[in-house]
Amino acid sequence: MSTQHLTPAVALDTGIGFRRRALDLLVSLVGLGMLAPAMAAVAVTVRLTSPGPAWFRQRRVGEGGVCFTMYKFRSMPVGAGGPELCIAGDPRVTRVGGFLRRTHIDELPQLVNVLRGEMTLVGPRPETVALARRYPPACREVLRHRPGMTGPVQVRMGTLRIPAGVAQEAYYLTELVPRRVGIDLEYLANPTLRQTLVLLAETMALALRPSQSTDDR
């Protein structure tokens, strides 16, 4: 799908590089192998505390504008509805879901997306299709790149916060998206293995301090 209109087209190959792809494969394979028992326990907990499946599946925009199904542990009741955005203090989030989001445990199933090459460890967070269609033209460049489990935006901007009394999606698209895209593109201009490892380490450090949890868009 094209990055501008999200209509069928040949995906643009921005390439994440051999070393970054090797790191993706190593971390996703080892991570899924080591974390499988813990992830199974999380899945059981989600199902016992909130009726419905343990997994949350959603179509997101991937590399070159090609959509894919992103996986997470479910953190809201089934059929919660509401805005596309989930901001700090969102009342739709369950008690267990709040813990999963603060610690980013809800993101662990995305290791499957990384293993399959739909995502990378570090890159722009994958946007929803509905919001991506409304991106300002100057910001659509970021949709050409492979999305990541974490990225510089999550480390530098922290939890997604929107002032009270404003239209959430409009504020996000006009005020926050340009800032987020600028930060992401600065990294993507030269995404070295060293920078990638630094961002992974910073993300892990923040995840261990839930009060300063990162934005998991």
VOLO-620514 format. One line per field, with one value per atom (N, C-alpha, C): residue number from 1; residue in three letters; atom name; x, y, z. Coordinates in Angstrom, 3 decimals. Last residue first. Example, Ala and Ser with C-alpha at 12.3 -4.5 7.8 and 13.67 -1.06 7.14 Angstrom:
<rs>
resi = (2,2,2,1,1,1)
resn = (ser,ser,ser,ala,ala,ala)
name = (N,CA,C,N,CA,C)
east = (12.850,13.670,12.900,13.190,12.300,13.200)
north = (-2.250,-1.060,0.030,-5.690,-4.500,-3.300)
up = (7.080,7.140,7.870,7.800,7.800,7.800)
</rs>
This chain:
<rs>
resi = (217,217,217,216,216,216,215,215,215,214,214,214,213,213,213,212,212,212,211,211,211,210,210,210,209,209,209,208,208,208,207,207,207,206,206,206,205,205,205,204,204,204,203,203,203,202,202,202,201,201,201,200,200,200,199,199,199,198,198,198,197,197,197,196,196,196,195,195,195,194,194,194,193,193,193,192,192,192,191,191,191,190,190,190,189,189,189,188,188,188,187,187,187,186,186,186,185,185,185,184,184,184,183,183,183,182,182,182,181,181,181,180,180,180,179,179,179,178,178,178,177,177,177,176,176,176,175,175,175,174,174,174,173,173,173,172,172,172,171,171,171,170,170,170,169,169,169,168,168,168,167,167,167,166,166,166,165,165,165,164,164,164,163,163,163,162,162,162,161,161,161,160,160,160,159,159,159,158,158,158,157,157,157,156,156,156,155,155,155,154,154,154,153,153,153,152,152,152,151,151,151,150,150,150,149,149,149,148,148,148,147,147,147,146,146,146,145,145,145,144,144,144,143,143,143,142,142,142,141,141,141,140,140,140,139,139,139,138,138,138,137,137,137,136,136,136,135,135,135,134,134,134,133,133,133,132,132,132,131,131,131,130,130,130,129,129,129,128,128,128,127,127,127,126,126,126,125,125,125,124,124,124,123,123,123,122,122,122,121,121,121,120,120,120,119,119,119,118,118,118,117,117,117,116,116,116,115,115,115,114,114,114,113,113,113,112,112,112,111,111,111,110,110,110,109,109,109,108,108,108,107,107,107,106,106,106,105,105,105,104,104,104,103,103,103,102,102,102,101,101,101,100,100,100,99,99,99,98,98,98,97,97,97,96,96,96,95,95,95,94,94,94,93,93,93,92,92,92,91,91,91,90,90,90,89,89,89,88,88,88,87,87,87,86,86,86,85,85,85,84,84,84,83,83,83,82,82,82,81,81,81,80,80,80,79,79,79,78,78,78,77,77,77,76,76,76,75,75,75,74,74,74,73,73,73,72,72,72,71,71,71,70,70,70,69,69,69,68,68,68,67,67,67,66,66,66,65,65,65,64,64,64,63,63,63,62,62,62,61,61,61,60,60,60,59,59,59,58,58,58,57,57,57,56,56,56,55,55,55,54,54,54,53,53,53,52,52,52,51,51,51,50,50,50,49,49,49,48,48,48,47,47,47,46,46,46,45,45,45,44,44,44,43,43,43,42,42,42,41,41,41,40,40,40,39,39,39,38,38,38,37,37,37,36,36,36,35,35,35,34,34,34,33,33,33,32,32,32,31,31,31,30,30,30,29,29,29,28,28,28,27,27,27,26,26,26,25,25,25,24,24,24,23,23,23,22,22,22,21,21,21,20,20,20,19,19,19,18,18,18,17,17,17,16,16,16,15,15,15,14,14,14,13,13,13,12,12,12,11,11,11,10,10,10,9,9,9,8,8,8,7,7,7,6,6,6,5,5,5,4,4,4,3,3,3,2,2,2,1,1,1)
resn = (arg,arg,arg,asp,asp,asp,asp,asp,asp,thr,thr,thr,ser,ser,ser,gln,gln,gln,ser,ser,ser,pro,pro,pro,arg,arg,arg,leu,leu,leu,ala,ala,ala,leu,leu,leu,ala,ala,ala,met,met,met,thr,thr,thr,glu,glu,glu,ala,ala,ala,leu,leu,leu,leu,leu,leu,val,val,val,leu,leu,leu,thr,thr,thr,gln,gln,gln,arg,arg,arg,leu,leu,leu,thr,thr,thr,pro,pro,pro,asn,asn,asn,ala,ala,ala,leu,leu,leu,tyr,tyr,tyr,glu,glu,glu,leu,leu,leu,asp,asp,asp,ile,ile,ile,gly,gly,gly,val,val,val,arg,arg,arg,arg,arg,arg,pro,pro,pro,val,val,val,leu,leu,leu,glu,glu,glu,thr,thr,thr,leu,leu,leu,tyr,tyr,tyr,tyr,tyr,tyr,ala,ala,ala,glu,glu,glu,gln,gln,gln,ala,ala,ala,val,val,val,gly,gly,gly,ala,ala,ala,pro,pro,pro,ile,ile,ile,arg,arg,arg,leu,leu,leu,thr,thr,thr,gly,gly,gly,met,met,met,arg,arg,arg,val,val,val,gln,gln,gln,val,val,val,pro,pro,pro,gly,gly,gly,thr,thr,thr,met,met,met,gly,gly,gly,pro,pro,pro,arg,arg,arg,his,his,his,arg,arg,arg,leu,leu,leu,val,val,val,glu,glu,glu,arg,arg,arg,cys,cys,cys,ala,ala,ala,pro,pro,pro,pro,pro,pro,tyr,tyr,tyr,arg,arg,arg,arg,arg,arg,ala,ala,ala,leu,leu,leu,ala,ala,ala,val,val,val,thr,thr,thr,glu,glu,glu,pro,pro,pro,arg,arg,arg,pro,pro,pro,gly,gly,gly,val,val,val,leu,leu,leu,thr,thr,thr,met,met,met,glu,glu,glu,gly,gly,gly,arg,arg,arg,leu,leu,leu,val,val,val,asn,asn,asn,val,val,val,leu,leu,leu,gln,gln,gln,pro,pro,pro,leu,leu,leu,glu,glu,glu,asp,asp,asp,ile,ile,ile,his,his,his,thr,thr,thr,arg,arg,arg,arg,arg,arg,leu,leu,leu,phe,phe,phe,gly,gly,gly,gly,gly,gly,val,val,val,arg,arg,arg,thr,thr,thr,val,val,val,arg,arg,arg,pro,pro,pro,asp,asp,asp,gly,gly,gly,ala,ala,ala,ile,ile,ile,cys,cys,cys,leu,leu,leu,glu,glu,glu,pro,pro,pro,gly,gly,gly,gly,gly,gly,ala,ala,ala,gly,gly,gly,val,val,val,pro,pro,pro,met,met,met,ser,ser,ser,arg,arg,arg,phe,phe,phe,lys,lys,lys,tyr,tyr,tyr,met,met,met,thr,thr,thr,phe,phe,phe,cys,cys,cys,val,val,val,gly,gly,gly,gly,gly,gly,glu,glu,glu,gly,gly,gly,val,val,val,arg,arg,arg,arg,arg,arg,gln,gln,gln,arg,arg,arg,phe,phe,phe,trp,trp,trp,ala,ala,ala,pro,pro,pro,gly,gly,gly,pro,pro,pro,ser,ser,ser,thr,thr,thr,leu,leu,leu,arg,arg,arg,val,val,val,thr,thr,thr,val,val,val,ala,ala,ala,val,val,val,ala,ala,ala,ala,ala,ala,met,met,met,ala,ala,ala,pro,pro,pro,ala,ala,ala,leu,leu,leu,met,met,met,gly,gly,gly,leu,leu,leu,gly,gly,gly,val,val,val,leu,leu,leu,ser,ser,ser,val,val,val,leu,leu,leu,leu,leu,leu,asp,asp,asp,leu,leu,leu,ala,ala,ala,arg,arg,arg,arg,arg,arg,arg,arg,arg,phe,phe,phe,gly,gly,gly,ile,ile,ile,gly,gly,gly,thr,thr,thr,asp,asp,asp,leu,leu,leu,ala,ala,ala,val,val,val,ala,ala,ala,pro,pro,pro,thr,thr,thr,leu,leu,leu,his,his,his,gln,gln,gln,thr,thr,thr,ser,ser,ser,met,met,met)
name = (N,CA,C,N,CA,C,N,CA,C,N,CA,C,N,CA,C,N,CA,C,N,CA,C,N,CA,C,N,CA,C,N,CA,C,N,CA,C,N,CA,C,N,CA,C,N,CA,C,N,CA,C,N,CA,C,N,CA,C,N,CA,C,N,CA,C,N,CA,C,N,CA,C,N,CA,C,N,CA,C,N,CA,C,N,CA,C,N,CA,C,N,CA,C,N,CA,C,N,CA,C,N,CA,C,N,CA,C,N,CA,C,N,CA,C,N,CA,C,N,CA,C,N,CA,C,N,CA,C,N,CA,C,N,CA,C,N,CA,C,N,CA,C,N,CA,C,N,CA,C,N,CA,C,N,CA,C,N,CA,C,N,CA,C,N,CA,C,N,CA,C,N,CA,C,N,CA,C,N,CA,C,N,CA,C,N,CA,C,N,CA,C,N,CA,C,N,CA,C,N,CA,C,N,CA,C,N,CA,C,N,CA,C,N,CA,C,N,CA,C,N,CA,C,N,CA,C,N,CA,C,N,CA,C,N,CA,C,N,CA,C,N,CA,C,N,CA,C,N,CA,C,N,CA,C,N,CA,C,N,CA,C,N,CA,C,N,CA,C,N,CA,C,N,CA,C,N,CA,C,N,CA,C,N,CA,C,N,CA,C,N,CA,C,N,CA,C,N,CA,C,N,CA,C,N,CA,C,N,CA,C,N,CA,C,N,CA,C,N,CA,C,N,CA,C,N,CA,C,N,CA,C,N,CA,C,N,CA,C,N,CA,C,N,CA,C,N,CA,C,N,CA,C,N,CA,C,N,CA,C,N,CA,C,N,CA,C,N,CA,C,N,CA,C,N,CA,C,N,CA,C,N,CA,C,N,CA,C,N,CA,C,N,CA,C,N,CA,C,N,CA,C,N,CA,C,N,CA,C,N,CA,C,N,CA,C,N,CA,C,N,CA,C,N,CA,C,N,CA,C,N,CA,C,N,CA,C,N,CA,C,N,CA,C,N,CA,C,N,CA,C,N,CA,C,N,CA,C,N,CA,C,N,CA,C,N,CA,C,N,CA,C,N,CA,C,N,CA,C,N,CA,C,N,CA,C,N,CA,C,N,CA,C,N,CA,C,N,CA,C,N,CA,C,N,CA,C,N,CA,C,N,CA,C,N,CA,C,N,CA,C,N,CA,C,N,CA,C,N,CA,C,N,CA,C,N,CA,C,N,CA,C,N,CA,C,N,CA,C,N,CA,C,N,CA,C,N,CA,C,N,CA,C,N,CA,C,N,CA,C,N,CA,C,N,CA,C,N,CA,C,N,CA,C,N,CA,C,N,CA,C,N,CA,C,N,CA,C,N,CA,C,N,CA,C,N,CA,C,N,CA,C,N,CA,C,N,CA,C,N,CA,C,N,CA,C,N,CA,C,N,CA,C,N,CA,C,N,CA,C,N,CA,C,N,CA,C,N,CA,C,N,CA,C,N,CA,C,N,CA,C,N,CA,C,N,CA,C,N,CA,C,N,CA,C,N,CA,C,N,CA,C,N,CA,C,N,CA,C,N,CA,C,N,CA,C,N,CA,C,N,CA,C,N,CA,C,N,CA,C,N,CA,C,N,CA,C,N,CA,C,N,CA,C,N,CA,C,N,CA,C,N,CA,C,N,CA,C,N,CA,C,N,CA,C,N,CA,C,N,CA,C,N,CA,C,N,CA,C)
east = (2.241,1.378,1.628,3.361,3.320,2.367,5.636,4.448,4.445,7.015,7.081,5.782,6.858,6.687,6.633,7.583,8.075,7.941,6.617,6.099,6.542,8.110,6.761,6.199,11.030,10.522,9.125,11.627,11.830,11.400,11.335,10.317,10.424,13.684,12.421,11.328,15.502,15.653,14.353,14.585,14.541,14.660,15.149,13.775,13.642,17.917,17.152,15.692,18.536,18.932,18.133,17.522,16.984,17.301,19.172,17.735,17.072,21.644,21.460,19.972,21.170,21.417,21.227,20.891,19.811,19.958,23.389,22.229,21.053,24.856,25.145,23.953,23.847,23.635,23.876,22.288,23.417,23.071,20.442,20.099,21.197,20.182,21.426,21.241,17.593,18.565,19.893,16.211,16.181,17.145,16.532,17.159,17.274,15.013,16.396,17.170,12.548,13.337,14.783,11.662,11.883,12.796,11.445,12.356,12.680,9.497,10.811,11.841,7.326,7.948,9.340,6.715,7.110,7.852,5.974,7.099,7.615,3.757,4.955,6.171,2.023,2.602,3.806,1.191,2.133,2.790,-0.436,0.586,1.644,-2.145,-1.603,-0.445,-2.805,-2.372,-1.690,-3.533,-2.490,-1.910,-5.649,-4.439,-3.262,-7.454,-7.007,-5.717,-7.858,-7.234,-6.716,-9.004,-7.810,-7.120,-9.891,-10.208,-8.953,-9.550,-9.251,-9.674,-9.923,-10.748,-10.452,-6.590,-8.031,-8.760,-3.829,-4.515,-6.014,-2.409,-3.150,-3.919,0.359,-0.509,-1.112,2.005,1.186,0.209,5.033,3.647,2.866,8.028,7.305,5.863,9.822,8.567,7.740,12.109,12.244,10.950,11.303,12.307,12.275,9.466,9.056,10.024,11.069,9.906,9.499,12.960,13.383,12.225,11.256,11.948,12.316,9.943,10.240,10.978,9.188,8.593,8.802,8.727,9.485,8.687,8.163,7.873,8.585,10.074,9.585,9.348,8.936,9.923,9.285,7.026,7.805,8.687,5.991,5.247,5.954,7.484,7.795,7.087,6.322,7.605,7.878,4.182,3.946,5.224,4.335,4.717,4.642,3.359,4.781,5.268,0.579,1.445,2.932,-0.611,-0.245,0.705,-2.660,-1.370,-1.188,-4.899,-5.096,-3.788,-4.141,-4.798,-4.914,-3.308,-2.301,-2.902,-5.719,-4.942,-3.911,-6.557,-7.433,-6.657,-4.432,-4.753,-5.570,-2.114,-3.361,-3.676,1.482,0.269,-0.955,4.144,3.209,1.897,6.763,5.677,4.673,9.869,8.634,7.572,12.271,11.774,10.545,13.706,13.723,13.306,13.082,13.142,13.026,10.535,11.926,11.956,7.956,8.430,9.918,7.827,6.824,7.193,9.467,9.956,8.950,8.853,8.297,8.751,10.030,10.553,10.086,8.299,9.710,10.311,5.916,5.961,7.394,6.808,6.388,6.414,7.162,8.365,8.048,4.693,5.217,6.566,4.170,3.775,4.278,5.093,5.934,5.477,3.497,4.132,4.881,2.685,1.670,2.263,4.822,4.666,3.653,5.158,5.309,5.318,4.485,5.726,6.069,2.104,3.165,4.508,0.619,1.045,2.195,0.207,0.883,1.403,-1.227,0.098,0.872,-3.540,-2.731,-1.328,-4.533,-4.034,-3.173,-5.446,-4.301,-3.686,-7.525,-6.496,-5.246,-8.111,-8.398,-7.274,-8.882,-7.840,-8.196,-10.697,-11.028,-10.052,-9.734,-10.599,-10.957,-6.414,-7.584,-8.461,-4.063,-5.284,-6.541,-2.593,-2.403,-3.720,-4.511,-3.605,-3.497,-4.982,-5.060,-4.031,-6.879,-5.749,-6.025,-9.314,-8.193,-7.016,-12.001,-11.006,-9.943,-14.476,-13.859,-12.806,-14.468,-14.772,-14.021,-14.542,-14.499,-14.842,-14.614,-15.656,-15.678,-13.202,-13.593,-14.732,-11.337,-12.421,-12.730,-7.737,-9.057,-10.122,-5.456,-5.445,-6.756,-4.103,-5.269,-5.249,-0.837,-1.748,-2.884,-0.647,-0.363,-1.181,0.315,-0.148,0.263,-0.795,0.091,-0.526,-0.952,-1.652,-0.644,-0.289,-0.065,-0.839,-0.052,-0.648,-0.342,2.411,1.747,1.233,3.933,2.490,1.717,6.582,6.065,4.561,5.957,6.946,6.342,2.571,3.956,4.818,-0.103,0.614,2.086,-2.192,-1.353,-0.623,-4.920,-4.217,-3.472,-4.634,-5.094,-4.260,-5.433,-4.925,-5.489,-4.670,-5.282,-4.630,-5.223,-4.490,-5.324,-6.926,-5.753,-5.064,-10.500,-9.186,-8.063,-12.842,-12.401,-11.022,-13.165,-13.706,-13.233,-10.527,-11.350,-11.859,-9.086,-9.490,-10.361,-8.439,-9.132,-9.691,-7.063,-8.334,-9.128,-4.769,-5.654,-7.026,-3.662,-4.104,-5.077,-2.977,-3.969,-4.537,-1.014,-2.214,-3.326,0.920,0.249,-1.052,1.706,1.106,0.357,2.816,1.659,0.935,4.964,3.918,2.655,6.489,5.953,4.816,7.145,6.362,5.733,8.531,7.309,6.514,10.944,9.786,8.489,12.811,13.002,11.728,11.765,12.098,12.170,11.479,10.291,10.558,14.231,13.208,11.964,15.475,15.866,14.778,14.044,14.102,14.438,14.438,13.086,13.090,17.259,16.497,15.102,17.901,18.502,17.637,16.387,16.190,16.721,17.418,15.989,15.755,20.102,19.763,18.289,19.740,20.338,20.018,18.745,17.880,18.416,21.006,19.782,18.833,22.760,23.070,21.839,21.507,21.787,21.998,18.816,20.224,20.425,16.291,16.756,18.225,14.711,15.796,16.236,12.811,13.739,14.916,11.059,12.069,13.048,7.637,8.919,9.936,5.474,6.055,7.402,3.303,4.499,5.127,-0.113,1.060,2.220,-3.370,-2.433,-1.327,-3.269,-3.928,-2.923,-2.514,-2.738,-3.594,-1.730,-3.144,-3.500,0.991,0.131,-1.346,2.271,2.323,1.367,0.467,1.285,1.221,0.834,0.000,0.874)
north = (3.475,3.581,2.443,3.581,2.300,2.340,5.645,5.633,4.369,4.335,4.979,4.839,5.146,4.242,5.013,5.987,6.743,5.905,4.188,5.543,6.433,1.863,2.028,3.432,1.221,2.312,2.652,-0.631,-1.032,0.053,0.783,-0.228,-0.718,2.257,2.935,1.952,0.230,0.973,1.667,-0.520,-1.487,-0.799,1.849,1.376,0.398,1.908,2.975,2.573,-0.374,-0.315,0.755,0.427,-0.762,-0.746,2.626,2.835,1.633,1.282,2.302,2.519,-0.306,-0.948,0.034,1.726,0.784,0.128,2.907,3.686,2.786,0.664,1.237,2.046,0.307,-0.753,-0.216,3.344,2.449,1.391,4.903,3.952,2.916,7.700,6.961,5.953,8.467,8.996,8.261,7.498,6.706,7.219,9.556,8.256,7.487,11.508,11.809,10.518,10.312,10.469,10.833,10.463,9.167,9.297,13.242,12.460,11.123,13.872,14.503,13.723,12.362,12.028,12.640,13.734,12.329,11.938,16.247,16.114,14.688,15.593,16.236,16.131,14.355,13.587,14.285,16.467,15.443,14.689,18.301,18.753,17.691,16.991,18.307,18.746,14.484,14.580,15.904,15.111,14.129,14.331,16.859,17.336,16.405,15.101,16.305,16.830,13.192,12.794,13.996,14.831,13.997,13.723,18.067,16.882,16.019,19.110,19.248,17.969,18.707,19.690,19.916,18.132,17.975,19.062,17.301,18.200,17.941,14.112,15.103,15.990,11.972,12.827,13.910,8.996,9.866,10.642,8.857,8.455,9.479,9.943,9.322,8.992,11.115,11.812,11.194,9.432,10.874,11.581,6.761,7.093,8.579,6.863,6.267,6.630,7.977,8.715,8.179,5.993,7.216,8.018,2.849,3.797,5.049,-0.503,0.712,1.643,-2.116,-2.354,-1.157,-0.286,-0.967,-1.205,-0.423,0.018,-0.840,0.499,-0.628,-0.189,3.418,2.656,1.531,4.955,4.121,3.136,6.595,5.378,4.469,8.889,7.903,6.578,10.469,9.812,8.691,11.858,10.510,9.753,14.480,13.474,12.048,16.149,16.290,15.204,15.544,15.091,15.136,14.384,15.517,15.036,11.442,12.082,13.310,9.989,11.406,12.121,7.382,8.015,9.526,6.821,7.009,7.694,6.403,7.609,7.881,3.969,5.147,6.432,2.197,2.558,3.849,3.100,2.491,2.990,2.728,3.533,2.745,1.426,1.216,1.948,3.659,2.784,2.635,3.524,4.243,3.260,1.372,2.106,2.895,-1.593,-0.143,0.557,-4.192,-3.893,-2.400,-4.268,-4.363,-3.988,-6.141,-5.077,-5.285,-8.167,-7.108,-5.889,-10.323,-9.237,-8.123,-12.309,-12.430,-11.302,-11.318,-12.541,-12.683,-9.175,-8.927,-10.137,-10.494,-9.581,-9.293,-11.778,-12.584,-11.736,-9.656,-10.385,-11.311,-8.876,-8.286,-8.872,-9.934,-10.709,-10.133,-7.752,-8.922,-9.764,-5.641,-5.575,-6.858,-5.964,-6.158,-6.172,-5.194,-6.626,-6.887,-2.583,-2.938,-4.442,-1.660,-2.436,-2.860,-0.374,0.356,-0.350,-2.459,-1.299,-0.560,-4.203,-4.693,-3.531,-2.542,-3.045,-3.505,-2.178,-1.027,-1.440,-4.786,-4.128,-2.922,-5.145,-5.941,-5.293,-3.223,-3.135,-3.912,-2.092,-2.887,-2.743,0.937,-0.038,-0.775,2.957,1.678,0.580,5.344,4.526,3.164,6.310,5.908,4.971,7.262,7.355,6.956,8.263,8.026,8.221,7.013,7.935,7.574,5.595,5.201,6.042,6.393,6.628,6.063,5.984,5.168,5.250,6.095,6.689,5.693,3.359,4.625,5.082,-0.160,0.967,2.222,-2.588,-1.346,-0.131,-5.229,-4.310,-2.991,-6.571,-6.809,-5.851,-4.280,-5.243,-5.413,-4.062,-3.457,-4.540,-5.395,-4.586,-3.848,-8.317,-7.438,-6.708,-8.261,-8.809,-7.815,-7.919,-7.452,-8.320,-7.805,-8.558,-7.877,-6.582,-6.443,-7.150,-7.416,-7.602,-7.564,-4.822,-6.142,-6.212,-2.926,-3.215,-4.647,-0.951,-2.259,-2.619,1.314,1.483,0.183,0.624,0.937,1.132,-1.280,-0.749,-0.544,-0.881,-1.320,-0.669,-0.014,0.309,-0.048,-2.593,-1.417,-1.215,-4.205,-3.878,-2.575,-6.107,-4.895,-4.667,-8.157,-8.083,-6.833,-9.299,-8.181,-8.108,-12.290,-11.518,-10.386,-13.637,-13.015,-12.055,-13.129,-13.688,-12.958,-12.893,-12.700,-13.275,-11.226,-12.173,-11.853,-10.853,-10.100,-11.051,-12.574,-11.295,-10.450,-14.781,-14.987,-13.692,-13.683,-14.354,-14.534,-12.677,-11.780,-12.417,-15.054,-13.989,-13.043,-16.415,-17.003,-15.928,-14.649,-14.931,-15.500,-14.849,-13.573,-13.793,-17.498,-17.108,-15.786,-17.299,-18.174,-17.807,-15.662,-15.156,-16.002,-17.388,-16.164,-15.603,-19.392,-19.713,-18.478,-17.733,-18.482,-18.851,-16.480,-15.863,-16.635,-17.944,-17.771,-17.295,-17.864,-19.120,-18.999,-15.143,-15.997,-17.327,-14.382,-13.841,-14.712,-15.774,-16.035,-15.566,-14.632,-16.080,-16.421,-11.858,-12.414,-13.916,-11.611,-11.219,-11.848,-12.625,-13.169,-12.874,-10.996,-12.446,-13.060,-8.418,-8.721,-10.217,-8.759,-8.503,-8.815,-9.066,-10.162,-9.999,-6.529,-7.695,-8.901,-4.999,-4.794,-5.974,-6.027,-6.166,-5.951,-5.421,-6.805,-6.942,-3.022,-3.382,-4.781,-2.338,-2.046,-2.433,-0.894,-1.729,-1.359,0.238,1.152,0.385,-0.481,-1.170,-0.165,-0.108,0.568,-0.083,-2.463,-1.886,-1.236,-1.631,-2.365,-1.688,-1.232,-0.837,-1.700,-0.367,-1.403,-0.862,2.589,1.761,0.752,4.729,3.418,2.557,7.190,6.865,5.518,7.357,8.525,8.154,4.931,5.660,6.828,2.259,3.459,4.210,-1.185,0.000,1.243)
up = (21.863,20.689,19.712,24.403,23.682,22.503,25.987,25.137,24.291,29.056,27.758,26.994,32.566,31.428,30.114,35.058,33.908,32.646,36.777,36.935,35.792,36.184,35.634,35.758,35.457,36.286,35.791,33.624,35.018,35.990,31.313,31.610,33.048,31.289,31.559,31.937,30.636,31.890,32.269,28.122,29.212,30.561,26.714,26.833,27.988,26.845,27.487,27.671,25.324,26.734,27.483,22.846,23.499,24.988,22.331,22.508,23.164,22.072,23.115,23.388,19.821,21.111,22.263,17.882,18.132,19.494,17.892,18.299,18.651,16.901,18.223,18.734,14.368,15.349,16.754,13.132,13.342,14.380,11.242,12.304,12.536,10.167,10.347,11.482,9.846,8.894,8.996,12.012,10.777,9.713,13.906,14.112,12.799,12.604,12.991,13.236,12.411,11.189,11.488,15.106,14.453,13.233,15.457,16.301,15.641,13.517,13.489,14.279,14.430,13.149,13.050,16.819,16.840,15.562,15.822,16.758,16.772,14.177,13.611,14.523,16.223,15.117,14.491,17.971,18.405,17.260,16.446,17.382,17.691,14.663,14.303,15.188,15.792,14.402,14.076,18.465,18.180,16.779,18.045,18.729,18.428,16.807,16.102,16.717,18.823,17.567,16.791,20.977,21.122,19.793,21.300,20.505,20.412,24.732,23.308,22.593,27.435,26.767,25.302,28.567,28.719,27.933,26.425,27.359,27.398,26.342,25.568,26.544,26.239,27.051,26.170,26.192,25.356,26.228,28.030,27.859,27.050,26.255,27.353,27.003,24.551,24.789,25.907,24.484,24.696,25.065,24.127,25.134,25.485,22.067,23.328,24.454,20.049,20.563,21.929,19.434,20.124,20.682,20.178,19.321,20.090,19.923,20.656,19.708,17.869,19.180,20.089,14.734,15.770,17.039,11.127,12.493,13.529,8.367,9.145,10.585,6.549,7.302,8.118,5.416,4.504,5.268,7.305,7.021,6.031,7.289,8.317,8.057,5.320,5.034,6.030,6.253,5.747,5.390,7.023,8.009,7.479,5.112,5.435,6.389,5.135,4.037,4.376,8.321,7.461,6.365,8.393,8.668,7.780,7.918,8.217,8.551,7.634,6.498,6.679,10.218,9.172,7.946,11.551,11.843,10.758,10.363,10.351,10.603,10.896,9.521,9.473,13.494,13.043,11.637,13.221,13.354,12.929,15.058,13.947,14.190,16.008,16.423,15.278,14.256,14.582,15.051,15.935,14.779,15.185,16.917,17.127,15.841,16.014,17.446,17.718,13.446,13.882,15.361,11.752,12.631,12.886,9.987,9.864,10.701,10.353,9.515,9.292,12.101,10.757,9.828,14.417,13.826,12.378,14.912,14.602,13.905,15.500,14.359,13.937,17.820,16.665,15.403,19.485,19.086,17.904,20.221,18.991,18.597,22.733,21.548,20.232,24.439,24.167,22.976,25.186,23.873,23.489,27.774,26.735,25.333,29.255,29.044,27.935,29.925,28.520,28.282,32.368,32.294,30.870,31.764,32.475,32.349,30.552,29.771,30.450,32.691,31.488,30.648,34.431,34.814,33.590,32.883,33.274,33.676,32.732,31.533,31.844,35.325,34.864,33.631,35.138,36.184,35.784,31.721,32.912,33.928,30.128,30.453,31.741,29.871,29.257,29.663,30.882,31.750,31.161,30.599,29.813,30.654,31.710,32.487,31.744,28.667,30.094,30.830,25.811,26.489,27.961,22.887,24.292,25.029,19.957,20.848,22.234,18.816,18.328,19.296,21.296,20.400,19.961,21.498,21.872,20.896,22.474,21.593,22.019,23.831,24.602,23.750,22.974,22.525,23.258,25.892,24.508,24.137,27.958,27.751,26.267,27.443,27.578,27.455,26.862,28.087,28.309,25.457,25.575,26.911,24.198,25.187,25.363,20.598,21.954,22.914,17.167,18.319,19.624,14.006,15.160,16.364,10.712,11.986,13.124,8.269,8.855,10.166,5.205,6.504,6.965,3.770,3.713,5.109,3.785,3.826,3.761,3.969,2.653,2.617,6.865,5.928,4.541,8.116,8.182,7.120,10.087,8.853,9.021,11.523,11.616,10.294,12.868,11.636,11.826,15.849,15.172,13.919,18.565,17.195,16.533,21.685,20.977,19.609,23.529,22.537,21.969,25.161,25.789,24.835,24.663,24.321,25.037,27.478,26.107,25.874,30.593,29.606,28.189,32.723,31.788,30.711,34.291,34.885,33.978,32.789,34.056,34.634,30.618,30.378,31.664,31.872,31.129,30.957,32.887,33.790,33.106,30.547,31.447,32.384,29.570,28.777,29.650,31.563,31.335,30.585,31.176,32.450,32.317,28.633,28.832,30.124,29.216,28.342,28.460,30.782,31.379,30.533,28.859,30.068,30.703,26.833,26.543,27.802,27.130,27.768,27.564,25.690,27.135,27.827,23.053,23.698,25.210,22.566,22.548,23.240,22.779,23.661,23.713,20.716,22.103,23.058,18.522,18.733,20.180,18.897,18.859,19.105,18.874,20.059,20.056,16.268,17.487,18.704,14.540,14.559,15.848,15.146,15.279,15.422,14.425,15.825,16.084,11.680,12.441,13.929,11.083,10.893,11.657,11.666,12.451,12.295,9.740,11.165,12.038,7.252,7.645,9.147,7.075,7.147,7.703,6.563,7.915,8.082,3.762,4.257,5.657,2.212,2.862,3.461,-0.395,0.390,0.961,-0.627,-0.787,0.135,-2.145,-0.944,-1.254,-4.761,-4.388,-3.179,-3.682,-4.456,-4.027,-2.697,-3.125,-4.022,-0.586,-1.583,-2.103,1.047,1.619,0.697,0.142,0.032,0.650,0.968,0.951,0.965,0.867,2.117,2.127,-0.697,-0.755,0.552,0.000,0.000,0.000)
</rs>
